[in-house]
Amino acid sequence: MKTPVIADSSGLVSLAFGTDSNHSLAVAGSVSIQEQKFPFIIPGEVITETINVIGKKISHTEALRVGRSILGSSDFSIVETTADLRRRALEKFEKQASSVSFTDCLIMAVADTYNTLLIFGYDEVFRKNGYIRFGLDDQK
């Protein structure tokens, strides 16, 4: 089985938002994930964050469309957060700059759980912490 890719809202929002500066990158990354049959994991909190951001940046209607698409797709595995995962995310959060979100730390903790460095997202914090932003950083 291939190494999974963990989704961040920055990647999902870029995918949905046609005028986003990373839209083309997100589309290419999404196609690559599908063509190469990488398991694609979305933490439950990322779905919430993605729908909220799209609702504010684009529209409520578009947020509903994206939410239904994610929830109705077999291309994604949705994982819910456990108490242990939250604890490990909080440990990561403690070591980050104040500009880093808890959700980003949760994504890194999920990546650790699945023994992957691959994240479908564009936040610099992932690269700074040794993760690979899928389609953006060199995947060695």
URURMO-V864313 format. One record per pair of residues at least 6 apart in sequence whose C-alpha atoms are under 7 Angstrom apart, sorted by the first residue. I is the first residue (numbers start at 1). J is the second residue. If there is no record, write none. Layout:
i=[I & I]
j=[J & J]
//
This chain:
i=[2 & 2 & 3 & 3 & 4 & 4 & 4 & 4 & 4 & 4 & 5 & 5 & 5 & 5 & 5 & 5 & 5 & 6 & 6 & 6 & 6 & 6 & 6 & 6 & 6 & 7 & 7 & 7 & 7 & 7 & 8 & 8 & 8 & 8 & 8 & 9 & 9 & 9 & 9 & 10 & 10 & 11 & 11 & 11 & 11 & 12 & 13 & 13 & 14 & 14 & 14 & 14 & 15 & 15 & 15 & 17 & 25 & 29 & 29 & 40 & 40 & 40 & 41 & 41 & 41 & 41 & 42 & 42 & 42 & 42 & 43 & 43 & 43 & 44 & 44 & 44 & 51 & 51 & 54 & 54 & 55 & 55 & 85 & 86 & 88 & 89 & 89 & 89 & 92 & 93 & 93 & 111 & 117 & 117 & 118 & 118 & 118 & 118 & 119 & 119 & 119 & 119 & 120 & 120 & 121 & 122 & 126 & 126 & 127 & 132]
j=[38 & 39 & 38 & 116 & 38 & 39 & 40 & 41 & 116 & 118 & 38 & 39 & 40 & 41 & 118 & 119 & 120 & 40 & 41 & 42 & 107 & 111 & 118 & 119 & 120 & 41 & 42 & 119 & 120 & 121 & 46 & 107 & 119 & 120 & 121 & 46 & 49 & 50 & 121 & 121 & 122 & 26 & 120 & 121 & 122 & 50 & 50 & 54 & 20 & 22 & 23 & 26 & 23 & 26 & 27 & 23 & 135 & 134 & 135 & 75 & 76 & 77 & 76 & 77 & 78 & 79 & 76 & 77 & 78 & 79 & 78 & 79 & 80 & 78 & 79 & 80 & 63 & 67 & 62 & 63 & 62 & 63 & 109 & 106 & 109 & 105 & 106 & 109 & 105 & 102 & 105 & 117 & 131 & 132 & 131 & 132 & 133 & 134 & 131 & 132 & 133 & 134 & 133 & 134 & 133 & 133 & 132 & 133 & 133 & 139]
//
